[in-house]
Amino acid sequence: MSGLRALTTRGRSFIGSGLAALMCAFFLGEHDLLRVGVLIVSLPLLAAMVVARTRYRLSCARRLDPPRAEAGSEATVTLRLENVTRLPTGLLMIEDTVPYALGARPRFVLDRVEPRGIREIDYRVRSDLRGRFVIGPLSIRIGDPFGLVELTRSFTVSDTLVVTPQVVPLPHVRLSGEWTGGGDSRTRSVAAAGDDDVAPREYRQGDDLRRVHWRSTARHGELMVRREEQQWQSRGALLLDTRRYAHRGEGPRSSFETAVSAAASIGVHLAREGLGLRLVTDQGPEHLTDSGLSWSLLDTLAVVRTSSARSLEYGVAALRQGGGDGLIVAVLGGVTVEDAQNLARIRHGNMTGVAVMLDVAGWERPDLRDGQEYQAAQAALAGAGWRIVRLPAGASIASVWPAAAQRGRFALSGGGGS
């Protein structure tokens, strides 16, 4: 029955023509027409029986190169098919399942795979949209040489391609901030100052004698050892404004996608400089794994979507709970003066605050720039010591990022100050 259900249009036409010939032969008494009718009906039935009884055993593996791709770039998908039986296959029509965002479904035809034979097929996918896209399962259509029967069989294996935001290399900008960690002293300070400025302590039972600081021992008249050292790590937070109403435009060129790309570029840049980073949105903190911070950040930003929130209160609360952050970088859409004031109050002491402010009006109308609300929000943040980086429509985050080193000044689209 599975073979009969797999009859193609040609196969059904053969059966219909054969039955018509048999009826005509019966009523007209034409024996030659009867033989022709039997032959025409027998061909698709025999093909269906052969295809249905086919016992091909194929194994399938899929490889993605790379498994993560930036939006707008290509990835190569390699299919590896192996015939694990001792019988050669017939005609195979292969179709892989891909989401519409990655393009049309790839289709291939394999004429014959010898026993224990292996075939590898490559095709490329490309997406301008971020996200996690499931590729697979692979389906194989087995047909007869006459095209009368096609039987579809599918594998269960699928793979996931992660399309991350575009990451733009940023110039090095010196950002001061607090250092957090543990231990008795700061390793980096010791390395910079030398042994003369090491703060020693008294010798304790069990201390390694190789840590004895002889100059301090002679000065104090008792055995002194160097304090236990521990690597310190700078900590920071990255705030991304995902509120739907705070952004303008649609698709890959919208202000929201620009903000996500800017956050990804800044996060990767800071992570490569050794910053211990955490990601916060207007919905609260996002979980990032400790290992492979850059990849974890990109994986999270690959699937971030706009929210229905109207304020930044949850994001501000999550930043305030951080406490030990020495640096906060906020990538903001259209913010109100109240939002800016709440965010401005987070900065304290030696903390460095950088506000990357998108001029979202430019995404809606290129002739609209620097609205009163936008300027008032800038003034509120700059008055609290935040560094303002303006990001107009059409500008690259790399061109304006040097303004992050300037205290209390606004960056222009070319990266200068005004």
Buried (B, 14 or more C-beta within 10 A) or exposed (E): EEBBEBBBEEBEBBBEBBEEBBEBBEEEEBEEBBEBBBEBBEBBBBBBEEBBEBEBEBEBBBEBEEEBBBBEBEBEBEBEBBBEBEEEBBBBBBBBBBBEBBEEEBEBEBEEBEEEBEBEBEBEBBBBBBBEBEBBBBBBBBBBEEEBBBBEEBBEEEBEBBBBBBBBEBEEBEBEBBBBBEEEBBEBBBEEEEEEEBEBBEBEEEBEEEBBBEEBBEEEEEBBBBBEBEEBEBBBBBBBBBBEEBBBBEEBEBBBBBBBBBBBBBBBBBBEEEBBBBBBBBBEBBEBEEEEBBBBBBBBBBEBEBBEBEBBEBBBBBBEEBEEBBBBBBBBBBBBBEBBBBBBEBBEEEBBBBBBBBBBBBBEEEEBBBEEBBEBBBBBBBEBBBBBBBBBBEBBBBBBBBBBBBEEBBBBBEBBEE
